[in-house]
Protein backbone atom coordinates (compact mmCIF):
# COMPACT_ATOMS: atom_id res chain seq x y z
CA UNK A 1 0.00 0.00 0.00
CA UNK A 2 2.85 2.40 0.84
CA UNK A 3 4.61 1.77 -2.47
CA UNK A 4 1.30 2.07 -4.35
CA UNK A 5 0.62 5.41 -2.69
CA UNK A 6 4.22 6.47 -3.39
CA UNK A 7 3.73 5.63 -7.08
CA UNK A 8 0.62 7.80 -7.26
CA UNK A 9 2.32 10.54 -5.27
CA UNK A 10 5.32 10.57 -7.65
CA UNK A 11 3.00 10.97 -10.62
CA UNK A 12 1.07 13.77 -8.89
CA UNK A 13 4.34 15.53 -8.07
CA UNK A 14 5.64 15.10 -11.63
CA UNK A 15 2.62 16.93 -13.05
CA UNK A 16 4.02 20.14 -11.61
CA UNK A 17 0.56 21.01 -10.29
CA UNK A 18 0.87 21.32 -6.50
CA UNK A 19 -2.89 20.91 -6.10
CA UNK A 20 -2.71 17.30 -7.33
CA UNK A 21 -0.12 16.48 -4.71
CA UNK A 22 -1.99 18.33 -1.95
CA UNK A 23 -5.25 16.57 -2.83
CA UNK A 24 -3.59 13.14 -2.87
CA UNK A 25 -1.89 13.84 0.45
CA UNK A 26 -5.26 14.96 1.84
CA UNK A 27 -6.85 11.65 0.79
CA UNK A 28 -3.92 9.58 2.04
CA UNK A 29 -4.03 5.81 1.74
CA UNK A 30 -7.82 5.87 1.41
CA UNK A 31 -7.09 6.79 -2.23
CA UNK A 32 -5.64 3.30 -2.69
CA UNK A 33 -8.41 0.70 -3.14
CA UNK A 34 -6.18 -2.18 -2.09
CA UNK A 35 -5.89 -0.60 1.35
CA UNK A 36 -9.36 -2.05 1.84
CA UNK A 37 -8.49 -5.59 0.79
CA UNK A 38 -8.97 -8.03 3.59
CA UNK A 39 -10.27 -11.42 4.45
CA UNK A 40 -14.00 -11.43 4.99
CA UNK A 41 -15.54 -13.90 7.43
CA UNK A 42 -18.21 -14.64 4.82
CA UNK A 43 -15.70 -15.66 2.14
CA UNK A 44 -13.46 -18.71 2.05
CA UNK A 45 -9.92 -17.40 2.83
CA UNK A 46 -8.41 -19.50 0.01
CA UNK A 47 -10.84 -17.97 -2.50
CA UNK A 48 -10.17 -14.49 -1.12
CA UNK A 49 -6.38 -14.90 -1.46
CA UNK A 50 -6.80 -16.02 -5.07
CA UNK A 51 -8.95 -12.95 -5.75
CA UNK A 52 -6.35 -10.73 -4.12
CA UNK A 53 -3.58 -12.25 -6.25
CA UNK A 54 -5.57 -11.63 -9.44
CA UNK A 55 -6.36 -8.07 -8.35
CA UNK A 56 -2.73 -7.30 -7.47
CA UNK A 57 -1.47 -8.79 -10.75
CA UNK A 58 -3.91 -6.63 -12.70
CA UNK A 59 -2.91 -3.60 -10.63
CA UNK A 60 0.76 -4.23 -11.43
CA UNK A 61 -0.06 -4.38 -15.13
CA UNK A 62 -1.94 -1.06 -14.93
CA UNK A 63 0.96 0.58 -13.09
CA UNK A 64 3.51 -0.76 -15.59
CA UNK A 65 1.50 0.69 -18.49
CA UNK A 66 1.44 4.07 -16.80
CA UNK A 67 5.15 3.94 -15.96
CA UNK A 68 6.12 2.83 -19.48
CA UNK A 69 4.08 5.60 -21.11
CA UNK A 70 5.64 8.22 -18.81
CA UNK A 71 9.15 6.82 -19.33
CA UNK A 72 8.51 6.80 -23.09
CA UNK A 73 7.41 10.43 -22.88
CA UNK A 74 4.11 9.60 -24.51
CA UNK A 75 1.48 11.84 -22.89
CA UNK A 76 -1.38 10.37 -24.92
CA UNK A 77 -0.62 6.82 -23.79
CA UNK A 78 0.04 7.99 -20.24
CA UNK A 79 -3.26 9.86 -20.09
CA UNK A 80 -5.11 6.84 -21.47
CA UNK A 81 -3.39 4.45 -19.04
CA UNK A 82 -4.03 6.70 -16.04
CA UNK A 83 -7.68 7.25 -16.94
CA UNK A 84 -8.17 3.51 -17.37
CA UNK A 85 -6.51 2.89 -14.00
CA UNK A 86 -8.67 5.52 -12.28
CA UNK A 87 -11.84 4.15 -13.84
CA UNK A 88 -11.01 0.62 -12.70
CA UNK A 89 -10.17 1.92 -9.20
CA UNK A 90 -13.46 3.82 -9.06
CA UNK A 91 -15.26 0.61 -10.06
CA UNK A 92 -13.53 -1.27 -7.20
CA UNK A 93 -14.69 1.40 -4.74
CA UNK A 94 -18.22 1.28 -6.13
CA UNK A 95 -18.44 -2.50 -5.81
CA UNK A 96 -16.85 -2.47 -2.36
CA UNK A 97 -19.39 0.04 -1.09
CA UNK A 98 -22.39 -1.72 -2.64
CA UNK A 99 -24.55 -2.86 0.31
CA UNK A 100 -25.82 -5.91 -1.67
DAKASUL-V114008 format. One record per run of one state. SS is the DSSP state (~ for helix, > for strand, _ for the rest). FROM is the first residue (numbers start at 1). LEN is the number of residues. If there is no record, write none. Layout:
BEGIN
ss = (SS:SS)
from = (FROM:FROM)
len = (LEN:LEN)
END
This chain:
BEGIN
ss = (_:~:_:~:_:~:_:~:_:~:_)
from = (1:2:15:18:32:33:37:45:72:75:98)
len = (1:13:3:14:1:4:8:27:3:23:3)
END
